[in-house]
Amino acid sequence: MNKSLSIVAFLGALTIILGAFGAHALKEVLTPSQLLSFETGVRYQMYHVIVLLFINSNSIFSDKNKTTINYLFFAGILFFSGSIYSITFGVPAKAIWFITPLGGILLILGWLKMAQSLLFQKNNIKN
């Protein structure tokens, strides 16, 4: 799981870089609506980075469940936040309209997998 934690740490650093970039460099370039959209992408990315730190640092999740949740959240961040960033930087929303909701679905599935993992664990025994 060290590889997953390394990816999560990188995503955390990237989130801070993107947030600072949005707050400073993009403030003069984007409309208020575009900036708000960009900030939504950054915010959702950070929420899921924090949750991934919890999951990958916690022994109550089996390695199999950690892997599944990691893949769902990594893909969800890429599709959800990544599509928002892409639209902000000029990719036509009509060209990738389906990617943002797909990312949202993947994030929801990650949360549901986490809930299922916690709900059905037996006395903290790994599955």
C-alpha positions as CSV (number, residue, x, y, z in Angstrom):
1,M,0.0,0.0,0.0
2,N,3.1,2.3,0.1
3,K,2.5,2.9,-3.7
4,S,-1.0,4.0,-3.0
5,L,0.0,6.4,-0.2
6,S,2.7,7.8,-2.5
7,I,0.0,8.5,-5.2
8,V,-2.2,10.0,-2.5
9,A,0.6,12.3,-1.3
10,F,1.3,13.4,-4.9
11,L,-2.4,14.1,-5.4
12,G,-2.4,16.1,-2.2
13,A,0.5,18.2,-3.4
14,L,-1.1,18.7,-6.8
15,T,-4.3,19.8,-5.1
16,I,-2.5,22.5,-3.2
17,I,-0.6,23.6,-6.4
18,L,-3.9,23.8,-8.3
19,G,-5.7,25.6,-5.5
20,A,-2.9,28.2,-5.4
21,F,-2.8,28.5,-9.2
22,G,-6.6,29.1,-9.2
23,A,-6.5,31.6,-6.4
24,H,-3.7,33.7,-7.9
25,A,-3.0,33.1,-11.6
26,L,-6.5,32.3,-12.7
27,K,-8.3,35.0,-10.7
28,E,-7.5,37.5,-13.4
29,V,-8.2,35.2,-16.4
30,L,-11.4,33.3,-15.6
31,T,-14.9,34.6,-15.1
32,P,-16.3,34.2,-11.5
33,S,-18.4,31.3,-12.7
34,Q,-15.4,29.5,-14.2
35,L,-13.3,30.1,-11.1
36,L,-16.1,28.7,-8.9
37,S,-16.2,25.6,-11.1
38,F,-12.4,25.2,-10.9
39,E,-12.5,25.6,-7.1
40,T,-15.2,22.8,-7.0
41,G,-12.8,20.5,-8.8
42,V,-10.0,21.3,-6.4
43,R,-12.3,21.0,-3.3
44,Y,-13.6,17.5,-4.4
45,Q,-10.0,16.4,-5.1
46,M,-8.9,17.4,-1.6
47,Y,-11.9,15.7,0.1
48,H,-11.0,12.5,-1.6
49,V,-7.3,12.8,-0.9
50,I,-8.0,13.1,2.8
51,V,-10.3,10.1,2.7
52,L,-7.7,8.1,0.8
53,L,-5.1,8.9,3.5
54,F,-7.5,7.6,6.1
55,I,-8.3,4.4,4.2
56,N,-4.7,3.6,3.3
57,S,-3.4,4.3,6.8
58,N,-6.1,2.3,8.5
59,S,-5.8,-1.5,9.2
60,I,-9.6,-2.0,9.5
61,F,-9.8,-2.2,5.7
62,S,-8.5,-5.3,3.9
63,D,-5.9,-4.9,1.2
64,K,-8.5,-6.0,-1.4
65,N,-11.0,-3.4,-0.2
66,K,-8.3,-0.7,-0.1
67,T,-7.3,-1.5,-3.6
68,T,-10.9,-1.3,-4.9
69,I,-11.6,2.0,-3.1
70,N,-8.3,3.4,-4.3
71,Y,-9.1,2.6,-7.9
72,L,-12.6,4.0,-7.6
73,F,-11.4,7.3,-6.0
74,F,-8.4,7.7,-8.3
75,A,-10.5,7.3,-11.4
76,G,-13.3,9.4,-9.9
77,I,-10.8,12.3,-9.1
78,L,-9.3,12.0,-12.6
79,F,-12.7,12.0,-14.4
80,F,-14.6,14.4,-12.1
81,S,-12.0,17.0,-11.2
82,G,-10.0,16.4,-14.3
83,S,-12.9,17.1,-16.6
84,I,-13.7,20.3,-14.6
85,Y,-10.1,21.5,-15.0
86,S,-10.2,20.6,-18.8
87,I,-13.4,22.6,-19.3
88,T,-11.9,25.5,-17.4
89,F,-8.9,25.5,-19.7
90,G,-10.9,25.5,-22.9
91,V,-12.0,22.0,-23.8
92,P,-15.6,22.3,-25.0
93,A,-18.0,21.0,-22.3
94,K,-20.1,19.4,-25.1
95,A,-17.2,17.2,-26.1
96,I,-16.7,15.7,-22.6
97,W,-20.1,16.2,-21.0
98,F,-20.4,12.6,-19.8
99,I,-17.0,12.5,-18.1
100,T,-17.9,14.7,-15.1
101,P,-21.0,12.6,-14.1
102,L,-19.0,9.4,-14.7
103,G,-16.4,10.7,-12.2
104,G,-19.1,11.5,-9.7
105,I,-20.5,8.0,-10.0
106,L,-17.1,6.5,-9.4
107,L,-16.6,8.7,-6.3
108,I,-20.1,7.5,-5.0
109,L,-19.2,3.9,-5.7
110,G,-15.9,4.4,-3.7
111,W,-17.9,5.8,-0.7
112,L,-20.4,2.9,-1.0
113,K,-17.5,0.3,-1.1
114,M,-16.1,2.0,2.0
115,A,-19.4,1.8,3.7
116,Q,-19.9,-1.9,2.7
117,S,-16.3,-2.7,4.0
118,L,-17.1,-1.1,7.3
119,L,-20.5,-2.5,7.6
120,F,-19.6,-6.1,6.9
121,Q,-16.3,-6.4,8.7
122,K,-16.2,-9.0,11.4
123,N,-14.4,-7.9,14.6
124,N,-11.8,-6.1,12.6
125,I,-10.7,-9.3,10.9
126,K,-9.4,-8.5,7.4
127,N,-11.4,-10.1,4.6
